[in-house]
Amino acid sequence: EYTNVMESEDFFKPENLNNSPIKTLSNTIIISTLLIKIYFICK
């Protein structure tokens, strides 16, 4: 779990956004999907 937290923090660093835009895009989609699911579950 600690590793996942580190990865999510690294995700927002500009240098990582430039290094792997495809991975960044997929991560963004995954995060957005999770947020939408959480939103509808809590609604």
C-alpha positions in Angstrom: 0.0 0.0 0.0 2.9 2.3 0.8 4.3 1.8 -2.7 0.9 2.7 -4.2 0.8 5.9 -2.2 4.3 6.8 -3.5 3.2 6.1 -7.1 0.2 8.3 -6.8 2.4 11.1 -5.4 4.9 10.6 -8.3 2.0 10.7 -10.7 1.5 14.4 -10.2 5.1 15.3 -10.7 5.7 17.2 -14.0 8.8 15.3 -14.9 6.9 12.0 -14.7 4.0 13.5 -16.8 6.6 14.2 -19.5 8.3 10.8 -19.2 5.3 8.6 -19.7 2.3 10.4 -21.1 0.5 7.2 -22.0 0.9 5.8 -18.5 -0.2 9.2 -17.2 -3.3 9.1 -19.4 -4.3 5.6 -18.3 -3.8 6.5 -14.7 -5.9 9.6 -15.1 -8.7 7.5 -16.6 -8.5 5.0 -13.8 -8.6 7.7 -11.1 -11.5 9.4 -12.8 -13.4 6.2 -13.0 -12.8 5.4 -9.3 -13.9 8.9 -8.3 -17.1 8.6 -10.4 -17.9 5.2 -8.9 -17.3 6.6 -5.3 -19.5 9.6 -6.1 -22.4 7.5 -7.2 -22.0 5.1 -4.3 -22.0 7.9 -1.8 -24.8 9.8 -3.5 
